[in-house]
């Protein structure tokens, strides 16, 4: 499966948002918990921001999931 970068950013953001909402956390609370700005997290969830590996690790760890779970786009 070949997908462009913009599509991958959108799907990554959707996966992050879906998991955060599933766990019942507000965007603000989660951003504070993992040490990121809410605007940054919002941009990531909306597929509008590139995310570095360190921040991806913070998000995955904060959600208690693997990076692979967040980057699995096969179900989308």
Secondary structure, 3 states (H helix, E strand, C coil): CCCCHHHHHHHHHHHHHHHHHHCCCCHHHHHHHHCCCHHHHHHHHCCCCCCCHHHHHHHHHHHCCCHHHHCCCCCC
